[in-house]
Amino acid sequence: MLATGFAEAQAAAETPQGPVSGLPVPRFVSIKSDRVNVRTGPTKDHEVAWVFTRAGLPVEITAEFENWRRVRDGEGAEGWVYHSLLTGRRTAIVNPRPKDELVPLCARPQEPCQTQAKLQAGVLAAIRSCTGAWCRISGTDFDGWVVQERLWGVYPNEKID
């Protein structure tokens, strides 16, 4: 039965809505606590593949099976997390191209940009809103606008109010 259920969860990744939650799949969420086990399959009997050690990291839900969610991190690694260890709070990681580039944090969502700060790759931020081209993000010591394509944790052209 586990193999059958696992196959159903794999197939769920191809549907636009999660069979359990009814929410879109794929979708971005974030890690709820500072220690979250990521398993090789959707039960506690599956071994722990790795552990997230930072609350707030964005992950993409790619499938649902009962109370488990298959997630993908910013580096493309996938595994299963128990649903209560995830939150719908939207966050993003600054993802410049090339990696060593600094990403301008702008006062307003427009070019040319009045730069308030420059953010390094890997900076974690809360998403306040997105226009489809720009996202307003904030963190401990910053609040401003970033070109949306420079973030991992939000889809291209996605709008968030």
C-alpha positions in Angstrom: 0.0 0.0 0.0 2.8 2.4 0.7 4.2 2.0 -2.8 0.8 2.7 -4.3 0.3 5.8 -2.1 3.8 7.0 -3.0 3.0 6.6 -6.7 -0.2 8.7 -6.2 1.8 11.4 -4.5 4.2 11.4 -7.4 1.3 11.8 -9.8 -0.1 14.6 -7.7 2.9 16.7 -8.7 1.4 16.9 -12.2 -2.0 18.3 -11.1 -2.7 22.0 -10.7 -4.3 21.5 -7.2 -3.1 19.4 -4.3 -5.4 16.4 -3.7 -5.3 17.0 0.0 -5.3 20.7 0.6 -7.0 21.8 -2.6 -4.3 24.5 -2.9 -2.2 25.0 -6.1 0.7 22.6 -6.7 3.4 23.7 -7.1 3.4 26.6 -4.7 5.8 28.4 -2.4 5.7 28.2 1.4 8.3 28.5 4.1 9.8 26.4 6.8 8.1 27.0 10.2 10.9 26.2 12.7 14.6 26.0 13.1 14.8 22.2 12.9 12.7 20.4 10.2 13.5 16.9 9.1 13.3 16.2 5.3 12.6 12.5 4.6 13.1 10.3 1.6 9.4 9.4 1.5 6.0 10.5 3.0 6.0 8.7 6.3 8.0 8.8 9.6 9.3 5.3 8.6 11.4 6.9 5.8 14.9 7.9 6.7 15.9 11.6 7.2 17.7 12.8 4.1 18.7 16.1 5.6 17.5 18.7 8.2 16.6 22.4 7.5 18.1 24.4 10.3 16.7 27.9 9.7 13.1 29.0 10.1 11.7 31.1 7.2 13.5 29.4 4.3 11.3 29.3 1.2 10.5 25.9 -0.3 8.3 24.9 -3.2 5.7 22.2 -2.6 5.7 19.9 -5.6 3.3 17.1 -4.3 1.0 16.2 -1.5 0.3 12.8 0.2 -2.0 12.7 3.2 -0.3 15.0 5.8 3.1 15.1 3.9 4.4 17.6 1.4 7.2 17.0 -1.1 9.3 20.1 -1.1 12.1 21.5 -3.3 14.7 23.9 -1.9 16.5 26.7 -3.7 19.3 24.3 -4.8 16.8 21.8 -6.3 17.0 19.1 -3.6 13.7 17.4 -2.9 12.2 15.5 0.0 9.1 15.0 2.2 8.2 17.3 5.1 5.2 16.9 7.5 2.6 19.6 6.7 2.5 21.2 10.1 6.2 22.1 9.8 5.4 24.4 6.9 3.7 27.8 6.8 2.0 29.8 4.1 4.1 32.9 5.0 6.0 33.9 1.9 9.7 34.5 2.0 12.4 34.6 -0.7 16.2 34.3 -1.0 18.1 36.8 -3.0 19.4 34.9 -6.1 21.6 37.1 -8.3 23.0 36.1 -11.7 26.0 35.8 -11.6 26.2 34.6 -8.1 28.8 37.1 -6.9 26.7 40.1 -8.1 25.1 42.3 -5.5 21.4 43.0 -6.0 20.1 46.5 -5.6 17.4 47.2 -3.1 15.4 50.1 -4.5 13.3 52.8 -2.8 10.6 52.4 -5.5 9.7 49.7 -8.1 11.2 51.5 -11.1 14.2 51.9 -13.2 16.4 53.8 -12.8 16.6 52.6 -9.3 17.4 54.8 -6.3 19.5 52.2 -4.5 19.0 52.0 -0.7 21.3 49.0 -0.3 23.0 46.1 -2.2 22.0 42.6 -1.1 24.3 39.5 -1.3 23.2 36.1 -2.6 21.4 34.1 0.1 19.9 37.0 2.0 16.5 35.8 3.4 13.6 38.3 3.2 9.9 38.4 3.9 7.8 39.1 0.8 5.5 42.0 1.4 4.0 42.3 -2.2 4.9 41.6 -5.8 3.7 43.4 -8.9 4.7 40.7 -11.4 8.0 42.5 -12.1 9.1 43.8 -8.7 8.8 42.5 -5.1 8.7 44.6 -2.0 10.8 42.7 0.6 12.0 43.3 4.1 14.4 41.9 6.6 15.9 42.9 10.0 17.7 46.0 8.6 16.1 46.6 5.2 12.8 47.3 3.4 12.6 48.0 -0.3 12.0 46.7 -3.8 13.9 44.1 -5.8 13.5 43.0 -9.4 11.3 39.9 -9.1 13.6 37.6 -11.2 16.4 38.2 -8.6 14.5 36.2 -6.0 13.9 32.5 -5.3 10.6 31.9 -3.6 8.3 33.7 -6.0 7.3 32.7 -9.6 8.0 34.8 -12.7 5.1 37.3 -13.2 3.4 36.2 -9.9 1.5 38.9 -8.2 1.2 39.0 -4.4 -0.9 41.5 -2.4 
